């Protein structure tokens, strides 16, 4: 008679924190790509709508930029510096506080829709 025995090794779960960090970084990369896409696709007349795009972690920020006394066009915003945390502990928000933003996004009876945020989301490869 022959006897065979096999001991299974203890499962190692040390990869789980690495996966969570990688997923959190990927979520941040996606949010940054959507933000950049929205900024790039926003039509510019005064630059106020484009300059008011924000990227935040935890809660949306509806800040606005504008009401300048000069007639020069505002420059685009700089990419915010956010850090990825463990996935599930933070959400990322792309937002704009300009009240006329939805009219530019979706259009109205007098404005053609530009779909800058919609197209930015569609262009991100998830």
MOPAC internal coordinates of N, CA, C and O (Angstrom, degrees):
PM7 1SCF
backbone

  N    0.0000 0     0.00 0     0.00 0    0    0    0
  C    1.4294 1     0.00 0     0.00 0    1    0    0
  C    1.5257 1   108.95 1     0.00 0    2    1    0
  O    1.2310 1   120.98 1   -39.81 1    3    2    1
  N    1.3145 1   115.73 1   140.19 1    3    2    1
  C    1.4597 1   121.69 1  -178.91 1    5    3    2
  C    1.5152 1   109.38 1  -113.12 1    6    5    3
  O    1.2310 1   120.85 1   -39.57 1    7    6    5
  N    1.2832 1   115.99 1   140.43 1    7    6    5
  C    1.4581 1   121.30 1  -179.09 1    9    7    6
  C    1.5254 1   109.35 1  -119.07 1   10    9    7
  O    1.2310 1   120.79 1   -50.95 1   11   10    9
  N    1.2925 1   116.09 1   129.05 1   11   10    9
  C    1.4657 1   122.02 1   175.90 1   13   11   10
  C    1.5158 1   109.19 1  -117.40 1   14   13   11
  O    1.2310 1   121.18 1   -40.88 1   15   14   13
  N    1.2873 1   115.35 1   139.12 1   15   14   13
  C    1.4702 1   118.72 1   174.70 1   17   15   14
  C    1.5298 1   108.77 1  -135.86 1   18   17   15
  O    1.2310 1   121.88 1   -29.19 1   19   18   17
  N    1.2954 1   114.01 1   150.81 1   19   18   17
  C    1.4589 1   119.30 1  -179.50 1   21   19   18
  C    1.5068 1   108.30 1  -144.58 1   22   21   19
  O    1.2310 1   121.65 1   -50.32 1   23   22   21
  N    1.3019 1   114.45 1   129.68 1   23   22   21
  C    1.4652 1   119.65 1   178.45 1   25   23   22
  C    1.5164 1   107.67 1  -103.88 1   26   25   23
  O    1.2310 1   121.00 1   -56.96 1   27   26   25
  N    1.2976 1   115.70 1   123.04 1   27   26   25
  C    1.4599 1   116.89 1   177.31 1   29   27   26
  C    1.5313 1   108.29 1   -81.63 1   30   29   27
  O    1.2310 1   120.90 1   -41.18 1   31   30   29
  N    1.3263 1   115.88 1   138.82 1   31   30   29
  C    1.4619 1   118.14 1   179.11 1   33   31   30
  C    1.5262 1   110.33 1   -70.04 1   34   33   31
  O    1.2310 1   121.26 1   -26.24 1   35   34   33
  N    1.2979 1   115.19 1   153.76 1   35   34   33
  C    1.4586 1   119.85 1   177.08 1   37   35   34
  C    1.5271 1   108.71 1   -64.04 1   38   37   35
  O    1.2310 1   120.45 1   -42.22 1   39   38   37
  N    1.3186 1   116.74 1   137.78 1   39   38   37
  C    1.4649 1   117.94 1   179.08 1   41   39   38
  C    1.5362 1   110.49 1   -66.80 1   42   41   39
  O    1.2310 1   121.98 1   -39.60 1   43   42   41
  N    1.2965 1   113.82 1   140.40 1   43   42   41
  C    1.4606 1   119.26 1   179.03 1   45   43   42
  C    1.5270 1   108.62 1  -104.99 1   46   45   43
  O    1.2310 1   120.57 1   -57.15 1   47   46   45
  N    1.2891 1   116.51 1   122.85 1   47   46   45
  C    1.4578 1   120.97 1   179.41 1   49   47   46
  C    1.5282 1   111.49 1  -106.39 1   50   49   47
  O    1.2310 1   120.43 1  -159.15 1   51   50   49
  N    1.3210 1   116.78 1    20.85 1   51   50   49
  C    1.4635 1   120.10 1  -178.61 1   53   51   50
  C    1.5299 1   111.69 1   -69.70 1   54   53   51
  O    1.2310 1   120.22 1   164.41 1   55   54   53
  N    1.3253 1   117.18 1   -15.59 1   55   54   53
  C    1.4611 1   119.56 1  -179.87 1   57   55   54
  C    1.5340 1   112.12 1   -77.51 1   58   57   55
  O    1.2310 1   119.57 1   159.87 1   59   58   57
  N    1.3225 1   118.42 1   -20.13 1   59   58   57
  C    1.4648 1   121.21 1  -175.35 1   61   59   58
  C    1.5342 1   112.39 1   -60.62 1   62   61   59
  O    1.2310 1   118.28 1   133.34 1   63   62   61
  N    1.3315 1   120.88 1   -46.66 1   63   62   61
  C    1.4698 1   118.64 1   176.92 1   65   63   62
  C    1.5290 1   112.88 1   -61.25 1   66   65   63
  O    1.2310 1   120.54 1   145.30 1   67   66   65
  N    1.3242 1   116.57 1   -34.70 1   67   66   65
  C    1.4654 1   119.84 1   178.64 1   69   67   66
  C    1.5247 1   110.74 1   -66.42 1   70   69   67
  O    1.2310 1   120.67 1   138.56 1   71   70   69
  N    1.3213 1   116.33 1   -41.44 1   71   70   69
  C    1.4575 1   120.62 1   178.78 1   73   71   70
  C    1.5276 1   110.09 1   -64.92 1   74   73   71
  O    1.2310 1   120.52 1   137.62 1   75   74   73
  N    1.3138 1   116.61 1   -42.38 1   75   74   73
  C    1.4743 1   119.76 1   179.26 1   77   75   74
  C    1.5285 1   111.58 1   -63.49 1   78   77   75
  O    1.2310 1   120.14 1   137.96 1   79   78   77
  N    1.3315 1   117.33 1   -42.04 1   79   78   77
  C    1.4725 1   120.10 1   177.95 1   81   79   78
  C    1.5192 1   110.71 1   -64.38 1   82   81   79
  O    1.2310 1   120.58 1   137.81 1   83   82   81
  N    1.3194 1   116.49 1   -42.19 1   83   82   81
  C    1.4704 1   120.25 1   179.59 1   85   83   82
  C    1.5319 1   110.79 1   -65.14 1   86   85   83
  O    1.2310 1   120.36 1   140.09 1   87   86   85
  N    1.3255 1   116.92 1   -39.91 1   87   86   85
  C    1.4717 1   120.48 1   178.24 1   89   87   86
  C    1.5257 1   110.92 1   -66.27 1   90   89   87
  O    1.2310 1   120.25 1   139.87 1   91   90   89
  N    1.3263 1   117.12 1   -40.13 1   91   90   89
  C    1.4656 1   120.57 1   178.07 1   93   91   90
  C    1.5264 1   110.85 1   -64.31 1   94   93   91
  O    1.2310 1   120.46 1   139.00 1   95   94   93
  N    1.3229 1   116.72 1   -41.00 1   95   94   93
  C    1.4674 1   120.01 1   178.18 1   97   95   94
  C    1.5220 1   110.45 1   -65.50 1   98   97   95
  O    1.2310 1   120.46 1   141.26 1   99   98   97
  N    1.3261 1   116.73 1   -38.74 1   99   98   97
  C    1.4609 1   120.43 1   177.94 1  101   99   98
  C    1.5305 1   110.77 1   -64.32 1  102  101   99
  O    1.2310 1   120.19 1   138.58 1  103  102  101
  N    1.3314 1   117.24 1   -41.42 1  103  102  101
  C    1.4747 1   121.20 1   177.25 1  105  103  102
  C    1.5248 1   110.53 1   -60.78 1  106  105  103
  O    1.2310 1   120.22 1   137.64 1  107  106  105
  N    1.3287 1   117.19 1   -42.36 1  107  106  105
  C    1.4597 1   120.47 1   177.89 1  109  107  106
  C    1.5235 1   110.62 1   -65.47 1  110  109  107
  O    1.2310 1   120.04 1   137.85 1  111  110  109
  N    1.3250 1   117.52 1   -42.15 1  111  110  109
  C    1.4683 1   120.84 1   178.19 1  113  111  110
  C    1.5238 1   111.12 1   -59.95 1  114  113  111
  O    1.2310 1   120.22 1   138.71 1  115  114  113
  N    1.3310 1   117.18 1   -41.29 1  115  114  113
  C    1.4605 1   121.08 1   177.75 1  117  115  114
  C    1.5300 1   111.18 1   -64.39 1  118  117  115
  O    1.2310 1   120.44 1   135.88 1  119  118  117
  N    1.3309 1   116.77 1   -44.12 1  119  118  117
  C    1.4662 1   120.46 1   179.20 1  121  119  118
  C    1.5195 1   110.97 1   -62.13 1  122  121  119
  O    1.2310 1   120.20 1   138.35 1  123  122  121
  N    1.3332 1   117.21 1   -41.65 1  123  122  121
  C    1.4651 1   120.56 1   178.23 1  125  123  122
  C    1.5233 1   111.33 1   -64.90 1  126  125  123
  O    1.2310 1   120.14 1   142.63 1  127  126  125
  N    1.3297 1   117.34 1   -37.37 1  127  126  125
  C    1.4657 1   120.87 1   178.66 1  129  127  126
  C    1.5277 1   110.94 1   -67.11 1  130  129  127
  O    1.2310 1   120.13 1   139.79 1  131  130  129
  N    1.3270 1   117.35 1   -40.21 1  131  130  129
  C    1.4669 1   120.61 1   177.01 1  133  131  130
  C    1.5197 1   110.20 1   -65.20 1  134  133  131
  O    1.2310 1   120.19 1   135.19 1  135  134  133
  N    1.3355 1   117.25 1   -44.81 1  135  134  133
  C    1.4729 1   120.86 1   178.88 1  137  135  134
  C    1.5255 1   110.35 1   -59.06 1  138  137  135
  O    1.2310 1   120.34 1   131.18 1  139  138  137
  N    1.3263 1   116.96 1   -48.82 1  139  138  137
  C    1.4642 1   120.60 1  -178.94 1  141  139  138
  C    1.5233 1   110.89 1   -62.96 1  142  141  139
  O    1.2310 1   120.15 1   140.17 1  143  142  141
  N    1.3215 1   117.32 1   -39.83 1  143  142  141
  C    1.4549 1   120.97 1   177.62 1  145  143  142
  C    1.5181 1   112.42 1   -63.17 1  146  145  143
  O    1.2310 1   120.24 1   139.34 1  147  146  145
  N    1.3305 1   117.14 1   -40.66 1  147  146  145
  C    1.4615 1   120.90 1   178.35 1  149  147  146
  C    1.5262 1   110.42 1   -65.80 1  150  149  147
  O    1.2310 1   120.26 1   137.56 1  151  150  149
  N    1.3249 1   117.12 1   -42.44 1  151  150  149
  C    1.4683 1   121.16 1   178.47 1  153  151  150
  C    1.5296 1   109.92 1   -62.37 1  154  153  151
  O    1.2310 1   120.39 1   133.73 1  155  154  153
  N    1.3193 1   116.86 1   -46.27 1  155  154  153
  C    1.4677 1   121.51 1  -177.86 1  157  155  154
  C    1.5230 1   112.70 1   -65.60 1  158  157  155
  O    1.2310 1   120.03 1   148.11 1  159  158  157
  N    1.3352 1   117.54 1   -31.89 1  159  158  157
  C    1.4614 1   121.00 1  -175.54 1  161  159  158
  C    1.5261 1   113.92 1   -92.69 1  162  161  159
  O    1.2310 1   119.31 1   174.47 1  163  162  161
  N    1.3023 1   118.92 1    -5.53 1  163  162  161
  C    1.4585 1   121.62 1  -178.12 1  165  163  162
  C    1.5259 1   110.25 1   -74.27 1  166  165  163
  O    1.2310 1   120.49 1   -53.22 1  167  166  165
  N    1.3233 1   116.67 1   126.78 1  167  166  165
  C    1.4610 1   118.73 1   177.83 1  169  167  166
  C    1.5256 1   110.31 1   -67.08 1  170  169  167
  O    1.2310 1   121.25 1   -31.83 1  171  170  169
  N    1.3266 1   115.21 1   148.17 1  171  170  169
  C    1.4637 1   119.55 1  -174.51 1  173  171  170
  C    1.5237 1   110.42 1  -119.78 1  174  173  171
  O    1.2310 1   121.48 1   -59.42 1  175  174  173
  N    1.3074 1   114.77 1   120.58 1  175  174  173
  C    1.4564 1   121.08 1   168.85 1  177  175  174
  C    1.5256 1   107.15 1  -114.63 1  178  177  175
  O    1.2310 1   120.77 1   118.50 1  179  178  177
  N    1.3307 1   116.13 1   -61.50 1  179  178  177
  C    1.4669 1   120.50 1   175.23 1  181  179  178
  C    1.5304 1   110.65 1  -103.09 1  182  181  179
  O    1.2310 1   120.47 1   161.80 1  183  182  181
  N    1.3258 1   116.70 1   -18.20 1  183  182  181
  C    1.4600 1   121.79 1  -178.00 1  185  183  182
  C    1.5142 1   113.61 1    89.41 1  186  185  183
  O    1.2310 1   119.93 1   178.69 1  187  186  185
  N    1.3362 1   117.74 1    -1.31 1  187  186  185
  C    1.4695 1   120.74 1  -177.35 1  189  187  186
  C    1.5187 1   112.48 1   -67.21 1  190  189  187
  O    1.2310 1   120.34 1   137.23 1  191  190  189
  N    1.3292 1   116.95 1   -42.77 1  191  190  189
  C    1.4664 1   119.73 1   179.76 1  193  191  190
  C    1.5258 1   110.08 1   -64.44 1  194  193  191
  O    1.2310 1   120.43 1   133.80 1  195  194  193
  N    1.3134 1   116.78 1   -46.20 1  195  194  193
  C    1.4661 1   120.98 1   179.81 1  197  195  194
  C    1.5277 1   110.87 1   -62.97 1  198  197  195
  O    1.2310 1   119.85 1   137.71 1  199  198  197
  N    1.3209 1   117.90 1   -42.29 1  199  198  197
  C    1.4631 1   121.80 1  -177.89 1  201  199  198
  C    1.5276 1   113.14 1   -71.20 1  202  201  199
  O    1.2310 1   120.07 1   166.40 1  203  202  201
  N    1.3283 1   117.47 1   -13.60 1  203  202  201
  C    1.4639 1   121.04 1  -177.20 1  205  203  202
  C    1.5249 1   114.00 1   -92.39 1  206  205  203
  O    1.2310 1   119.52 1  -178.78 1  207  206  205
  N    1.3315 1   118.53 1     1.22 1  207  206  205
  C    1.4622 1   119.98 1   176.68 1  209  207  206
  C    1.5184 1   109.91 1   -68.58 1  210  209  207
  O    1.2310 1   120.78 1   -45.72 1  211  210  209
  N    1.3402 1   116.12 1   134.28 1  211  210  209
  C    1.4683 1   120.92 1   177.87 1  213  211  210
  C    1.5266 1   109.57 1  -127.64 1  214  213  211
  O    1.2310 1   121.26 1   -28.73 1  215  214  213
  N    1.3076 1   115.19 1   151.27 1  215  214  213
  C    1.4583 1   123.24 1   172.75 1  217  215  214
  C    1.5153 1   105.45 1  -124.53 1  218  217  215
  O    1.2310 1   120.47 1   -58.04 1  219  218  217
  N    1.3250 1   116.71 1   121.96 1  219  218  217
  C    1.4602 1   119.96 1  -176.01 1  221  219  218
  C    1.5179 1   110.27 1  -137.03 1  222  221  219
  O    1.2310 1   121.49 1   -14.65 1  223  222  221
  N    1.3102 1   114.76 1   165.35 1  223  222  221
  C    1.4655 1   122.30 1   179.53 1  225  223  222
  C    1.5209 1   108.01 1  -119.32 1  226  225  223
  O    1.2310 1   120.39 1   -46.38 1  227  226  225
  N    1.3175 1   116.87 1   133.62 1  227  226  225
  C    1.4547 1   121.07 1   175.81 1  229  227  226
  C    1.5046 1   114.06 1    98.45 1  230  229  227
  O    1.2310 1   119.70 1   131.94 1  231  230  229
  N    1.3230 1   118.19 1   -48.06 1  231  230  229
  C    1.4651 1   122.08 1   178.54 1  233  231  230
  C    1.5315 1   108.47 1  -155.64 1  234  233  231
  O    1.2310 1   120.52 1   -27.11 1  235  234  233
  N    1.3317 1   116.61 1   152.89 1  235  234  233
  C    1.4677 1   118.53 1  -179.14 1  237  235  234
  C    1.5240 1   111.79 1   -71.64 1  238  237  235
  O    1.2310 1   120.98 1   -30.47 1  239  238  237
  N    1.3126 1   115.73 1   149.53 1  239  238  237
  C    1.4639 1   122.34 1   176.23 1  241  239  238
  C    1.5215 1   107.13 1  -117.85 1  242  241  239
  O    1.2310 1   120.55 1   -62.85 1  243  242  241
  N    1.3098 1   116.56 1   117.15 1  243  242  241
  C    1.4570 1   121.55 1  -178.70 1  245  243  242
  C    1.5209 1   110.67 1  -102.31 1  246  245  243
  O    1.2310 1   120.83 1  -123.29 1  247  246  245
  N    1.3177 1   116.01 1    56.71 1  247  246  245
  C    1.4571 1   121.62 1   178.81 1  249  247  246
  C    1.5251 1   109.43 1   -77.47 1  250  249  247
  O    1.2310 1   121.07 1   -23.82 1  251  250  249
  N    1.3026 1   115.56 1   156.18 1  251  250  249
  C    1.4612 1   120.36 1   175.36 1  253  251  250
  C    1.5130 1   109.25 1  -129.08 1  254  253  251
  O    1.2310 1   121.68 1   -29.23 1  255  254  253
  N    1.3108 1   114.39 1   150.77 1  255  254  253
  C    1.4513 1   121.87 1   177.13 1  257  255  254
  C    1.5160 1   105.62 1  -123.13 1  258  257  255
  O    1.2310 1   120.30 1   -44.20 1  259  258  257
  N    1.3099 1   117.03 1   135.80 1  259  258  257
  C    1.4517 1   117.31 1   177.36 1  261  259  258
  C    1.5033 1   113.79 1   156.61 1  262  261  259
  O    1.2310 1   121.85 1    18.43 1  263  262  261
  N    1.3187 1   114.06 1  -161.57 1  263  262  261
  C    1.4599 1   124.01 1  -177.37 1  265  263  262
  C    1.5173 1   111.44 1    58.86 1  266  265  263
  O    1.2310 1   121.55 1  -137.33 1  267  266  265
  N    1.3141 1   114.64 1    42.67 1  267  266  265
  C    1.4639 1   119.63 1   178.54 1  269  267  266
  C    1.5165 1   110.02 1   -80.09 1  270  269  267
  O    1.2310 1   120.77 1   -30.64 1  271  270  269
  N    1.2839 1   116.14 1   149.36 1  271  270  269
  C    1.4615 1   120.65 1  -179.55 1  273  271  270
  C    1.5289 1   112.09 1   -84.14 1  274  273  271
  O    1.2310 1   120.04 1   163.69 1  275  274  273
  N    1.3216 1   117.54 1   -16.31 1  275  274  273
  C    1.4627 1   119.89 1   179.33 1  277  275  274
  C    1.5245 1   109.93 1   -91.03 1  278  277  275
  O    1.2310 1   120.93 1   -16.15 1  279  278  277
  N    1.2903 1   115.82 1   163.85 1  279  278  277
  C    1.4602 1   120.55 1   179.72 1  281  279  278
  C    1.5244 1   112.74 1   -95.06 1  282  281  279
  O    1.2310 1   119.72 1  -171.37 1  283  282  281
  N    1.3119 1   118.14 1     8.63 1  283  282  281
  C    1.4635 1   120.39 1  -178.97 1  285  283  282
  C    1.5338 1   110.39 1   -78.17 1  286  285  283
  O    1.2310 1   121.23 1   -27.10 1  287  286  285
  N    1.3086 1   115.25 1   152.90 1  287  286  285
  C    1.4632 1   121.92 1   179.66 1  289  287  286
  C    1.5271 1   109.04 1   -78.34 1  290  289  287
  O    1.2310 1   121.09 1   -45.48 1  291  290  289
  N    1.3303 1   115.53 1   134.52 1  291  290  289
  C    1.4680 1   120.08 1   178.99 1  293  291  290
  C    1.5265 1   110.39 1   -69.27 1  294  293  291
  O    1.2310 1   119.94 1   -37.37 1  295  294  293
  N    1.3207 1   117.72 1   142.63 1  295  294  293
  C    1.4686 1   120.29 1   177.79 1  297  295  294
  C    1.5298 1   110.21 1   -74.97 1  298  297  295
  O    1.2310 1   120.40 1   -18.19 1  299  298  297
  N    1.3320 1   116.84 1   161.81 1  299  298  297
  C    1.4713 1   118.79 1   177.07 1  301  299  298
  C    1.5284 1   110.50 1   -67.51 1  302  301  299
  O    1.2310 1   120.34 1   -24.29 1  303  302  301
  N    1.3215 1   116.96 1   155.71 1  303  302  301
  C    1.4697 1   119.85 1   179.47 1  305  303  302
  C    1.5228 1   111.39 1   -71.26 1  306  305  303
  O    1.2310 1   121.13 1   -21.11 1  307  306  305
  N    1.3222 1   115.44 1   158.89 1  307  306  305
  C    1.4644 1   121.38 1   175.38 1  309  307  306
  C    1.5195 1   109.40 1   -86.16 1  310  309  307
  O    1.2310 1   121.19 1   -30.48 1  311  310  309
  N    1.3240 1   115.32 1   149.52 1  311  310  309
  C    1.4687 1   120.22 1   178.76 1  313  311  310
  C    1.5236 1   109.33 1   -63.76 1  314  313  311
  O    1.2310 1   120.03 1   -56.00 1  315  314  313
  N    1.3379 1   117.55 1   124.00 1  315  314  313
  C    1.4674 1   119.50 1   177.46 1  317  315  314
  C    1.5238 1   110.77 1   -66.97 1  318  317  315
  O    1.2310 1   120.76 1   -28.72 1  319  318  317
  N    1.3042 1   116.16 1   151.28 1  319  318  317
  C    1.4611 1   121.42 1  -179.90 1  321  319  318
  C    1.5234 1   108.55 1   -99.45 1  322  321  319
  O    1.2310 1   121.15 1   -78.96 1  323  322  321
  N    1.3121 1   115.40 1   101.04 1  323  322  321
  C    1.4651 1   121.21 1   177.96 1  325  323  322
  C    1.5178 1   108.60 1  -113.46 1  326  325  323
  O    1.2310 1   121.00 1   -24.96 1  327  326  325
  N    1.3099 1   115.70 1   155.04 1  327  326  325
  C    1.4618 1   120.88 1   176.81 1  329  327  326
  C    1.5217 1   108.96 1  -112.17 1  330  329  327
  O    1.2310 1   121.43 1   -38.01 1  331  330  329
  N    1.3101 1   114.87 1   141.99 1  331  330  329
  C    1.4597 1   120.02 1   175.75 1  333  331  330
  C    1.5239 1   108.60 1   -77.24 1  334  333  331
  O    1.2310 1   121.00 1   -44.74 1  335  334  333
  N    1.2987 1   115.70 1   135.26 1  335  334  333
  C    1.4572 1   120.94 1   174.48 1  337  335  334
  C    1.5227 1   106.94 1  -113.18 1  338  337  335
  O    1.2310 1   120.28 1     3.69 1  339  338  337
  N    1.2898 1   117.07 1  -176.31 1  339  338  337
  C    1.4569 1   120.47 1  -179.10 1  341  339  338
  C    1.5247 1   108.78 1   -60.92 1  342  341  339
  O    1.2310 1   121.26 1   -46.37 1  343  342  341
  N    1.3227 1   115.19 1   133.63 1  343  342  341
  C    1.4555 1   121.37 1  -177.79 1  345  343  342
  C    1.5207 1   110.29 1   -56.27 1  346  345  343
  O    1.2310 1   120.82 1   -44.65 1  347  346  345
  N    1.3073 1   116.04 1   135.35 1  347  346  345
  C    1.4528 1   121.67 1   179.75 1  349  347  346
  C    1.5155 1   112.15 1    99.72 1  350  349  347
  O    1.2310 1   119.92 1   160.13 1  351  350  349
  N    1.3302 1   117.76 1   -19.87 1  351  350  349
  C    1.4524 1   119.37 1  -178.75 1  353  351  350
  C    1.5232 1   111.96 1   -93.33 1  354  353  351
  O    1.2310 1   119.80 1   170.08 1  355  354  353
  N    1.3280 1   117.99 1    -9.92 1  355  354  353
  C    1.4589 1   120.35 1   179.47 1  357  355  354
  C    1.5144 1   109.82 1  -148.72 1  358  357  355
  O    1.2310 1   121.45 1   -33.73 1  359  358  357
  N    1.3124 1   114.84 1   146.27 1  359  358  357
  C    1.4477 1   122.01 1   174.33 1  361  359  358
  C    1.5176 1   107.35 1  -115.43 1  362  361  359
  O    1.2310 1   120.69 1   -30.13 1  363  362  361
  N    1.3207 1   116.29 1   149.87 1  363  362  361
  C    1.4567 1   121.39 1   179.04 1  365  363  362
  C    1.5204 1   108.95 1  -108.78 1  366  365  363
  O    1.2310 1   120.75 1   -38.76 1  367  366  365
  N    1.3377 1   116.17 1   141.24 1  367  366  365
  C    1.4561 1   122.06 1  -176.74 1  369  367  366
  C    1.5228 1   110.37 1  -127.54 1  370  369  367
  O    1.2310 1   120.91 1   -47.55 1  371  370  369
  N    1.3253 1   115.86 1   132.45 1  371  370  369
  C    1.4541 1   122.91 1   170.86 1  373  371  370
  C    1.5203 1   104.87 1  -107.37 1  374  373  371
  O    1.2310 1   120.16 1   -61.39 1  375  374  373
  N    1.3238 1   117.29 1   118.61 1  375  374  373
  C    1.4620 1   119.93 1  -174.69 1  377  375  374
  C    1.5217 1   111.29 1  -143.32 1  378  377  375
  O    1.2310 1   121.91 1   -14.44 1  379  378  377
  N    1.3281 1   113.95 1   165.56 1  379  378  377
  C    1.4559 1   121.59 1   179.63 1  381  379  378
  C    1.5168 1   107.35 1  -146.54 1  382  381  379
  O    1.2310 1   120.13 1   -49.86 1  383  382  381
  N    1.3154 1   117.36 1   130.14 1  383  382  381
  C    1.4523 1   121.90 1  -175.78 1  385  383  382
  C    1.5160 1   115.75 1   -91.69 1  386  385  383
  O    1.2310 1   119.78 1   177.23 1  387  386  385
  N    1.3116 1   118.03 1    -2.77 1  387  386  385
  C    1.4617 1   119.78 1  -179.86 1  389  387  386
  C    1.5284 1   109.69 1   -67.95 1  390  389  387
  O    1.2310 1   120.47 1   -50.93 1  391  390  389
  N    1.3230 1   116.70 1   129.07 1  391  390  389
  C    1.4656 1   121.16 1  -176.09 1  393  391  390
  C    1.5194 1   112.57 1   -66.11 1  394  393  391
  O    1.2310 1   119.73 1   154.72 1  395  394  393
  N    1.3210 1   118.12 1   -25.28 1  395  394  393
  C    1.4659 1   119.93 1  -179.10 1  397  395  394
  C    1.5321 1   112.34 1   -91.34 1  398  397  395
  O    1.2310 1   119.83 1  -178.21 1  399  398  397
  N    1.3199 1   117.93 1     1.79 1  399  398  397
  C    1.4611 1   122.01 1   179.59 1  401  399  398
  C    1.5240 1   114.06 1   -55.18 1  402  401  399
  O    1.2310 1   119.28 1   133.54 1  403  402  401
  N    1.3544 1   118.98 1   -46.46 1  403  402  401
  C    1.4638 1   119.03 1   178.51 1  405  403  402
  C    1.5285 1   113.72 1   -61.08 1  406  405  403
  O    1.2310 1   120.36 1   147.44 1  407  406  405
  N    1.3481 1   116.91 1   -32.56 1  407  406  405
  C    1.4660 1   119.88 1   178.76 1  409  407  406
  C    1.5314 1   110.44 1   -68.36 1  410  409  407
  O    1.2310 1   120.48 1   144.22 1  411  410  409
  N    1.3313 1   116.68 1   -35.78 1  411  410  409
  C    1.4613 1   119.75 1   177.76 1  413  411  410
  C    1.5262 1   109.62 1   -73.26 1  414  413  411
  O    1.2310 1   120.25 1   140.17 1  415  414  413
  N    1.3321 1   117.13 1   -39.83 1  415  414  413
  C    1.4622 1   121.48 1   179.72 1  417  415  414
  C    1.5322 1   111.33 1   -63.87 1  418  417  415
  O    1.2310 1   120.32 1   124.49 1  419  418  417
  N    1.3259 1   116.99 1   -55.51 1  419  418  417
  C    1.4616 1   121.54 1  -171.84 1  421  419  418
  C    1.5286 1   114.47 1  -100.45 1  422  421  419
  O    1.2310 1   120.19 1   170.52 1  423  422  421
  N    1.3298 1   117.23 1    -9.48 1  423  422  421
  C    1.4528 1   120.57 1   179.73 1  425  423  422
  C    1.5225 1   112.31 1    84.34 1  426  425  423
  O    1.2310 1   121.55 1    -7.22 1  427  426  425
  N    1.2845 1   114.63 1   172.78 1  427  426  425
  C    1.4658 1   122.37 1   176.90 1  429  427  426
  C    1.5216 1   107.15 1  -150.70 1  430  429  427
  O    1.2310 1   120.63 1    11.78 1  431  430  429
  N    1.3124 1   116.40 1  -168.22 1  431  430  429
  C    1.4681 1   118.91 1  -179.69 1  433  431  430
  C    1.5264 1   111.89 1   -67.05 1  434  433  431
  O    1.2310 1   120.32 1   159.52 1  435  434  433
  N    1.3229 1   117.00 1   -20.48 1  435  434  433
  C    1.4687 1   119.90 1  -178.68 1  437  435  434
  C    1.5258 1   113.86 1  -118.20 1  438  437  435
  O    1.2310 1   120.03 1   174.39 1  439  438  437
  N    1.3232 1   117.55 1    -5.61 1  439  438  437
  C    1.4649 1   121.50 1  -176.55 1  441  439  438
  C    1.5303 1   109.43 1  -122.60 1  442  441  439
  O    1.2310 1   120.80 1   -49.76 1  443  442  441
  N    1.3206 1   116.09 1   130.24 1  443  442  441
  C    1.4613 1   120.95 1   175.47 1  445  443  442
  C    1.5367 1   109.29 1   -71.95 1  446  445  443
  O    1.2310 1   119.19 1   -41.46 1  447  446  445
  N    1.3349 1   119.16 1   138.54 1  447  446  445
  C    1.4754 1   119.48 1   178.19 1  449  447  446
  C    1.5268 1   111.16 1   -68.07 1  450  449  447
  O    1.2310 1   120.93 1   -41.69 1  451  450  449
  N    1.3352 1   115.83 1   138.31 1  451  450  449
  C    1.4665 1   120.72 1   178.71 1  453  451  450
  C    1.5247 1   112.45 1  -104.14 1  454  453  451
  O    1.2310 1   120.05 1   157.71 1  455  454  453
  N    1.3370 1   117.52 1   -22.29 1  455  454  453
  C    1.4694 1   123.20 1   175.39 1  457  455  454
  C    1.5294 1   113.17 1    50.14 1  458  457  455
  O    1.2310 1   120.59 1  -138.77 1  459  458  457
  N    1.3366 1   116.49 1    41.23 1  459  458  457
  C    1.4660 1   119.54 1  -176.34 1  461  459  458
  C    1.5257 1   112.32 1   -65.80 1  462  461  459
  O    1.2310 1   119.42 1   138.08 1  463  462  461
  N    1.3148 1   118.70 1   -41.92 1  463  462  461
  C    1.4647 1   120.52 1   179.23 1  465  463  462
  C    1.5352 1   110.63 1   -75.91 1  466  465  463
  O    1.2310 1   120.38 1   139.64 1  467  466  465
  N    1.3162 1   116.87 1   -40.36 1  467  466  465
  C    1.4650 1   120.88 1   178.24 1  469  467  466
  C    1.5252 1   110.71 1   -58.96 1  470  469  467
  O    1.2310 1   120.31 1   133.75 1  471  470  469
  N    1.3151 1   117.02 1   -46.25 1  471  470  469
  C    1.4612 1   120.96 1  -179.77 1  473  471  470
  C    1.5122 1   111.85 1   -70.24 1  474  473  471
  O    1.2310 1   120.08 1   147.25 1  475  474  473
  N    1.3245 1   117.44 1   -32.75 1  475  474  473
  C    1.4677 1   120.48 1   177.02 1  477  475  474
  C    1.5267 1   110.01 1   -64.50 1  478  477  475
  O    1.2310 1   120.65 1   138.84 1  479  478  477
  N    1.3207 1   116.37 1   -41.16 1  479  478  477
  C    1.4620 1   120.09 1   178.46 1  481  479  478
  C    1.5324 1   110.55 1   -67.54 1  482  481  479
  O    1.2310 1   120.57 1   138.43 1  483  482  481
  N    1.3351 1   116.52 1   -41.57 1  483  482  481
  C    1.4587 1   120.29 1  -179.67 1  485  483  482
  C    1.5293 1   112.44 1   -65.82 1  486  485  483
  O    1.2310 1   120.23 1   151.83 1  487  486  485
  N    1.3190 1   117.17 1   -28.17 1  487  486  485
  C    1.4615 1   119.86 1  -176.66 1  489  487  486
  C    1.5282 1   113.97 1   -81.44 1  490  489  487
  O    1.2310 1   120.54 1   167.96 1  491  490  489
  N    1.3193 1   116.57 1   -12.04 1  491  490  489
  C    1.4632 1   120.36 1  -179.30 1  493  491  490
  C    1.5248 1   109.39 1   -80.16 1  494  493  491
  O    1.2310 1   121.30 1   -50.12 1  495  494  493
  N    1.3142 1   115.11 1   129.88 1  495  494  493
  C    1.4550 1   120.93 1  -179.60 1  497  495  494
  C    1.5170 1   109.20 1   -89.13 1  498  497  495
  O    1.2310 1   120.75 1   -76.76 1  499  498  497
  N    1.3085 1   116.17 1   103.24 1  499  498  497
  C    1.4513 1   121.24 1  -178.18 1  501  499  498
  C    1.4663 1   107.42 1   -86.43 1  502  501  499
  O    1.2310 1   120.10 1   180.00 1  503  502  501

